[in-house]
């Protein structure tokens, strides 16, 4: 199978991929807007390419094989009917925009050896209210969970960096977005001792966020990290902080320790 093999086949509703295929290449089924189901992917498939299933707006479910080792950027972008996904344990990086704008995605199982969640990986997954982040995860980049609906979030003790990033949609480049920016129902967060850097806009516009625990070891809090977190009334800053710029602007702070 070659890249773009079935791109834009708008009458295609289902597919069964033979065991002779080891990789679903880039854009292979992109813009198959009526594709609803994919047969069980054989264990022989080890890679899914960039934008392989992007804009398959009726795709309801996908069963990723246990031997899958890589998922390309934008692989399931705009799969607006996809409600659940279990990412196999051999995956260590969830790439940028992998599940961008999957608006009804509500159940995500992450692999045990996951190390990095890239920029905008789950951006605009507005039905995603909870997710278990595995121990071993070290980096969450900008906009990874931007404008989701997370209400409960436990950060693993292995986490080192909560980052930031420029989000590009089409030909338009936006401003920086924080990893968990605009999760308006998130109420509490504890930043573990392992985290040294909290990126710009990390929890900006989290309107219900009322309790934040910052652990010793945190050295940098980026600009607008808690911008407009209007429910946040008190914060205790760790002694390890050496860089903090406008991190709490437009919050409801009444007490700083």
C-alpha positions in Angstrom: 0.0 0.0 0.0 1.3 3.4 -0.9 0.7 6.9 0.6 -2.6 8.5 -0.4 -3.8 5.0 -1.7 -7.5 5.6 -0.9 -7.5 9.3 0.0 -10.9 10.9 -0.6 -12.8 7.7 -1.4 -16.0 9.2 -0.1 -18.2 6.2 -0.7 -16.0 3.8 1.3 -17.8 2.7 4.5 -15.7 -0.1 5.8 -12.3 -1.7 5.3 -10.5 -5.0 6.1 -6.8 -4.7 5.8 -5.0 -8.0 4.9 -2.2 -9.5 7.0 0.3 -8.9 4.3 0.2 -5.1 5.1 2.8 -4.1 7.8 2.2 -0.3 7.6 -0.7 2.0 6.9 1.1 4.8 5.1 0.5 8.6 5.2 -2.9 9.8 4.1 -3.9 6.3 3.1 -7.5 6.8 4.1 -7.6 10.5 4.7 -10.8 12.3 3.8 -12.8 9.1 3.6 -15.7 10.9 5.1 -18.1 8.0 5.2 -15.7 5.4 6.6 -17.4 4.0 9.7 -15.4 0.9 10.7 -12.0 -0.7 10.3 -11.8 -4.4 10.7 -9.4 -5.8 13.4 -6.0 -4.6 12.4 -3.6 -7.6 12.2 -0.6 -7.9 14.5 1.7 -7.5 11.4 0.9 -3.7 11.4 3.6 -1.9 13.2 3.1 1.7 12.0 0.3 4.1 11.1 1.5 7.0 9.1 0.9 10.8 9.2 -2.8 11.7 8.6 -3.6 8.1 7.7 -7.2 8.4 8.9 -7.5 12.2 9.2 -11.0 13.7 8.5 -12.7 10.3 8.6 -15.6 12.0 10.4 -17.8 8.9 10.7 -15.2 6.5 12.0 -16.6 5.2 15.3 -14.0 2.9 16.6 -10.5 1.6 15.8 -8.8 -1.4 17.4 -5.1 -0.8 17.3 -2.9 -3.9 17.2 -0.6 -4.8 20.1 2.5 -4.8 18.0 1.9 -1.2 16.8 5.1 0.8 17.5 4.4 4.2 15.9 1.5 6.5 15.2 2.1 9.4 12.9 1.2 13.0 13.5 -2.5 14.0 12.7 -3.2 10.2 12.3 -6.8 10.5 13.6 -7.3 14.3 13.3 -10.9 15.4 13.0 -12.3 11.9 13.5 -15.3 13.5 15.1 -17.3 10.2 15.7 -14.5 8.3 17.4 -15.5 7.7 21.0 -12.7 5.5 22.4 -9.2 4.4 21.8 -6.7 2.0 23.5 -3.2 2.9 22.6 -0.9 -0.2 22.6 2.0 -0.6 25.1 4.8 -0.4 22.5 3.9 3.2 21.8 6.3 5.6 23.7 5.3 8.9 22.0 1.8 10.2 21.1 2.6 12.6 18.2 1.4 16.1 17.5 -2.3 16.4 16.6 -2.7 12.6 16.7 -6.3 12.9 18.0 -6.9 16.6 17.4 -10.5 17.7 17.3 -11.9 14.2 18.1 -14.9 15.9 19.8 -16.7 12.8 21.2 -13.6 11.0 22.3 -14.4 10.2 25.9 -12.3 7.1 26.7 -8.5 6.9 26.2 -6.2 4.2 27.5 -2.6 5.2 27.4 0.4 2.8 27.1 2.5 1.9 30.1 5.8 2.9 28.5 4.5 6.3 27.3 7.2 9.0 27.7 6.0 12.0 25.7 2.6 13.5 24.7 3.4 16.0 21.9 1.8 19.3 21.0 -2.0 19.3 20.6 -2.2 15.5 20.7 -5.7 15.6 22.3 -6.5 19.3 21.6 -10.3 20.0 21.4 -11.3 16.6 22.6 -14.2 18.2 24.4 -15.8 15.0 25.7 -12.6 13.8 27.5 -13.3 14.3 31.2 -10.7 12.0 32.7 -7.5 10.2 31.7 -4.9 8.1 33.6 -1.4 9.4 32.9 1.0 6.5 33.4 4.1 6.5 35.6 7.1 6.9 33.2 5.6 9.8 31.4 8.1 12.6 31.5 6.9 15.3 29.1 3.5 16.8 28.2 3.9 19.5 25.6 1.9 22.6 24.8 -1.9 22.3 24.0 -1.7 18.5 24.6 -5.1 18.7 26.4 -6.1 22.2 25.4 -9.9 22.8 25.6 -10.8 19.3 26.9 -13.2 18.7 29.7 -10.9 17.3 32.3 -12.4 17.3 35.8 -10.0 14.9 37.5 -6.3 14.9 36.8 -3.4 13.1 38.6 0.0 13.9 37.3 2.6 11.1 37.6 5.6 11.3 39.8 7.8 10.7 36.7 6.7 13.9 35.0 9.5 16.5 34.4 8.1 19.1 32.1 4.6 20.6 31.4 5.4 22.5 28.3 4.0 25.0 25.8 3.8 25.1 22.0 2.7 27.0 19.0 -0.4 25.4 17.5 -0.7 25.5 13.7 -4.1 24.7 12.1 -4.0 24.8 8.3 -2.0 27.7 7.2 -2.7 29.7 10.4 -0.2 29.8 13.2 -1.8 30.7 16.6 -0.3 32.0 19.8 1.3 29.7 22.3 -1.1 27.4 24.1 -0.5 25.6 27.4 -0.8 21.9 28.0 -4.0 22.0 30.0 -5.3 25.4 29.1 -9.0 26.0 29.0 -10.1 22.9 31.0 -12.9 24.9 32.6 -14.1 22.1 34.9 -10.8 21.2 36.4 -10.9 22.0 40.2 -7.7 20.8 41.8 -4.1 20.1 40.6 -1.0 19.0 42.4 2.3 19.5 40.6 4.6 16.7 41.7 8.2 17.2 43.0 9.6 15.8 39.8 8.4 18.7 37.7 11.0 21.5 37.3 9.3 23.5 34.6 5.7 24.6 34.2 5.3 26.2 30.8 3.4 29.3 29.7 -0.4 29.1 29.8 -0.2 25.6 31.4 -3.5 25.9 33.2 -4.7 29.3 31.9 -8.5 29.8 31.6 -9.2 26.9 34.0 -12.1 28.9 35.5 -13.0 26.3 38.2 -9.5 25.7 39.4 -9.6 26.5 43.1 -6.8 24.4 44.6 -3.2 24.3 43.3 -0.3 22.6 45.1 3.2 23.5 43.9 5.9 21.1 45.1 9.5 21.9 46.1 11.7 21.3 43.0 9.7 23.5 40.7 12.1 26.2 39.4 10.2 27.9 36.6 6.6 29.0 36.2 5.9 30.4 32.7 4.0 33.5 31.8 0.2 33.2 32.3 0.5 29.7 33.6 -2.6 30.3 35.7 -4.0 33.2 33.8 -7.6 34.0 34.5 -8.1 31.1 37.0 -10.7 33.2 38.8 -11.6 30.6 41.4 -8.0 30.4 42.7 -7.9 32.4 46.0 -4.6 31.3 47.6 -1.3 29.9 46.5 1.9 28.8 48.3 5.0 29.2 46.3 7.9 26.7 46.8 11.3 28.1 47.8 12.8 26.5 44.7 11.2 29.0 42.4 13.7 31.2 40.6 11.6 32.3 37.6 8.1 33.6 37.7 6.6 36.2 35.3 2.9 37.2 35.2 2.0 33.6 36.0 -1.1 34.5 38.1 -2.4 37.5 36.2 -6.1 38.0 36.4 -6.6 35.3 39.1 -8.8 35.8 42.2 -5.8 35.6 44.6 -6.4 36.8 48.1 -3.4 35.1 49.8 0.1 34.4 48.7 2.6 32.5 50.8 
